[in-house]
Amino acid sequence: MISPLFRNAARLAATLAPLALASAAHAGNVAGNAAQSGDPITSALVWMQSILLGPIATALAVMAIAGVGFMMLTGRMNWRYGATVIIGVFIIFGAPRLVATIQAI
């Protein structure tokens, strides 16, 4: 059984998704200036990076971690699943640093 809190969080995320896409499209124009080579694959990847690391995505990640943390505190969520969500957010936002570290080796 899915808790009402989780359902409301899912509805909020679904409601804010179009805003994230509109903001990311604008950020993609700014970030796309770095990829003016005309390569559509590079432009698409820069756009995807701006979506995954933009301010709307950051706000959604903060809300997701807060919701998961609250559900874990109240005993409504498995600790293993909660830790998986939190580690996933850290990996997403730490990806540029991880790639830079691997490239430096």
Residue frames relative to the residue before (quaternion, step in Angstrom):
aa qw qx qy qz dx dy dz
M 1.0000 0.0000 0.0000 0.0000 0.00 0.00 0.00
I 0.3251 -0.7472 0.5528 0.1744 3.56 -0.84 1.02
S 0.4359 -0.7087 0.4890 0.2619 3.56 -0.83 0.98
P 0.6003 -0.5783 0.4064 0.3742 3.59 -1.15 0.59
L 0.6024 0.5658 -0.3619 0.4313 3.60 1.06 -0.66
F 0.6670 0.4934 -0.2987 0.4717 3.58 0.97 -0.86
R 0.6366 0.5237 -0.3278 0.4615 3.59 1.02 -0.79
N 0.6586 0.4990 -0.3127 0.4685 3.59 0.98 -0.82
A 0.6329 0.5176 -0.3338 0.4691 3.60 1.03 -0.72
A 0.6423 0.5121 -0.3215 0.4710 3.58 1.03 -0.77
R 0.6399 0.5112 -0.3254 0.4726 3.59 1.01 -0.77
L 0.6413 0.5223 -0.3227 0.4602 3.59 0.98 -0.83
A 0.6539 0.5052 -0.3115 0.4691 3.58 0.95 -0.88
A 0.6606 0.4985 -0.3078 0.4694 3.60 0.98 -0.81
T 0.6451 0.5160 -0.3193 0.4644 3.58 1.09 -0.68
L 0.7302 0.4377 -0.2377 0.4677 3.58 0.97 -0.85
A 0.4700 0.7052 -0.4320 0.3085 3.61 1.21 -0.27
P 0.6649 0.4835 -0.3420 0.4552 3.67 0.83 -0.77
L 0.6214 0.5292 -0.3472 0.4617 3.59 1.06 -0.67
A 0.6398 0.5225 -0.3263 0.4595 3.57 1.00 -0.79
L 0.6606 0.5035 -0.3142 0.4599 3.57 0.97 -0.79
A 0.6513 0.5029 -0.3231 0.4674 3.60 0.99 -0.79
S 0.6589 0.4932 -0.3051 0.4791 3.57 0.97 -0.84
A 0.6626 0.5038 -0.3065 0.4617 3.57 0.97 -0.81
A 0.6113 0.5377 -0.3599 0.4558 3.59 1.06 -0.62
H 0.6484 0.4907 -0.3151 0.4895 3.56 1.03 -0.77
A 0.6606 0.4873 -0.3048 0.4829 3.59 0.95 -0.85
G 0.6054 0.5647 -0.3502 0.4381 3.57 1.11 -0.62
N 0.6148 0.5345 -0.3479 0.4639 3.56 1.11 -0.65
V 0.6611 0.4855 -0.3016 0.4860 3.57 1.01 -0.82
A 0.7102 0.4322 -0.2611 0.4905 3.58 0.86 -0.96
G 0.6023 0.5916 -0.3515 0.4046 3.57 1.14 -0.56
N 0.5294 0.6269 -0.4121 0.3960 3.58 1.22 -0.35
A 0.6222 0.5309 -0.3426 0.4622 3.58 1.15 -0.56
A 0.7484 0.3445 -0.1922 0.5331 3.57 1.17 -0.55
Q 0.2107 0.8158 -0.5102 0.1728 3.58 0.85 0.94
S 0.3744 0.7514 -0.4774 0.2596 3.56 1.22 0.24
G 0.5097 -0.6577 0.4207 0.3614 3.60 1.21 -0.26
D 0.4963 0.6452 -0.4291 0.3916 3.57 1.28 0.03
P 0.3605 -0.7675 0.4800 0.2250 3.63 -0.46 1.12
I 0.6165 0.5462 -0.3590 0.4390 3.60 1.05 -0.60
T 0.6548 0.5001 -0.3081 0.4755 3.57 0.95 -0.86
S 0.6482 0.5144 -0.3168 0.4635 3.58 0.96 -0.85
A 0.6573 0.5050 -0.3131 0.4635 3.58 0.96 -0.83
L 0.6704 0.4948 -0.3062 0.4604 3.59 0.97 -0.79
V 0.6285 0.5098 -0.3350 0.4826 3.60 1.05 -0.68
W 0.6325 0.5217 -0.3226 0.4730 3.58 1.04 -0.78
M 0.6520 0.5086 -0.3112 0.4683 3.59 0.97 -0.85
Q 0.6397 0.5181 -0.3248 0.4657 3.57 1.01 -0.80
S 0.6584 0.5032 -0.3210 0.4585 3.59 0.96 -0.77
I 0.6206 0.5170 -0.3470 0.4766 3.60 1.12 -0.57
L 0.7223 0.4682 -0.2591 0.4380 3.57 0.81 -1.01
L 0.7879 0.3072 -0.1534 0.5111 3.59 1.09 -0.60
G 0.4554 0.7204 -0.4273 0.3018 3.61 1.24 0.10
P 0.7148 -0.4730 0.3055 0.4146 3.57 -1.28 0.14
I 0.6306 0.5159 -0.3450 0.4659 3.60 1.02 -0.65
A 0.6516 0.5020 -0.3164 0.4726 3.58 0.97 -0.82
T 0.6222 0.5330 -0.3400 0.4617 3.58 1.05 -0.71
A 0.6609 0.4991 -0.3074 0.4686 3.58 0.94 -0.86
L 0.6541 0.5005 -0.3148 0.4718 3.60 0.97 -0.80
A 0.6421 0.5154 -0.3283 0.4628 3.59 1.02 -0.74
V 0.6309 0.5222 -0.3332 0.4672 3.59 1.00 -0.76
M 0.6682 0.4858 -0.3042 0.4743 3.58 0.94 -0.86
A 0.6399 0.5240 -0.3326 0.4532 3.59 1.00 -0.77
I 0.6736 0.4772 -0.3066 0.4738 3.59 0.89 -0.87
A 0.6340 0.5190 -0.3375 0.4635 3.59 0.99 -0.75
G 0.6679 0.4979 -0.3023 0.4634 3.59 0.94 -0.86
V 0.6536 0.4986 -0.3122 0.4762 3.57 0.96 -0.86
G 0.6522 0.5205 -0.3134 0.4534 3.58 0.96 -0.85
F 0.6567 0.4994 -0.3125 0.4708 3.57 0.98 -0.82
M 0.6665 0.4940 -0.3071 0.4662 3.58 0.94 -0.85
M 0.6316 0.5133 -0.3352 0.4745 3.59 1.08 -0.68
L 0.6492 0.5243 -0.3160 0.4514 3.61 0.99 -0.79
T 0.7296 0.4118 -0.2416 0.4896 3.57 1.00 -0.77
G 0.5306 -0.6691 0.3910 0.3433 3.60 1.25 0.06
R 0.5107 0.6653 -0.4118 0.3564 3.61 1.16 0.37
M 0.7508 0.3025 -0.1909 0.5552 3.57 1.26 -0.11
N 0.5326 -0.6124 0.4910 0.3166 3.51 -1.16 0.75
W 0.5146 -0.6687 0.4442 0.3011 3.58 -0.86 0.95
R 0.6354 0.5393 -0.3357 0.4389 3.59 1.01 -0.75
Y 0.6622 0.4875 -0.3025 0.4820 3.59 0.95 -0.85
G 0.6432 0.5244 -0.3188 0.4578 3.59 0.97 -0.80
A 0.6574 0.4942 -0.3086 0.4778 3.57 0.96 -0.84
T 0.6153 0.5492 -0.3448 0.4482 3.60 1.05 -0.70
V 0.6473 0.5102 -0.3182 0.4685 3.59 0.95 -0.84
I 0.6814 0.4920 -0.2919 0.4566 3.58 0.86 -0.96
I 0.6583 0.4913 -0.3109 0.4781 3.61 0.93 -0.83
G 0.6225 0.5446 -0.3366 0.4501 3.60 1.04 -0.72
V 0.6459 0.5034 -0.3184 0.4775 3.59 0.98 -0.79
F 0.6464 0.5094 -0.3243 0.4664 3.59 0.97 -0.80
I 0.6512 0.5068 -0.3238 0.4628 3.60 0.98 -0.76
I 0.6456 0.5236 -0.3289 0.4482 3.60 0.94 -0.85
F 0.7539 0.3868 -0.2288 0.4792 3.59 0.77 -0.98
G 0.6793 0.4613 -0.2986 0.4865 3.60 1.21 -0.28
A 0.4010 0.7573 -0.4488 0.2537 3.59 1.27 -0.08
P 0.6619 0.4906 -0.3539 0.4427 3.67 0.78 -0.75
R 0.6506 0.5048 -0.3162 0.4710 3.59 1.01 -0.77
L 0.6404 0.5252 -0.3253 0.4563 3.59 0.99 -0.82
V 0.6658 0.4943 -0.3009 0.4711 3.59 0.93 -0.88
A 0.6477 0.5085 -0.3259 0.4644 3.60 0.95 -0.81
T 0.6448 0.5145 -0.3217 0.4648 3.59 1.02 -0.74
I 0.6630 0.4946 -0.3054 0.4718 3.58 0.95 -0.85
Q 0.6646 0.5034 -0.3090 0.4576 3.60 0.97 -0.78
A 0.6408 0.5384 -0.3233 0.4415 3.60 1.12 -0.61
I 0.5945 0.5882 -0.3654 0.4087 3.58 1.18 -0.45
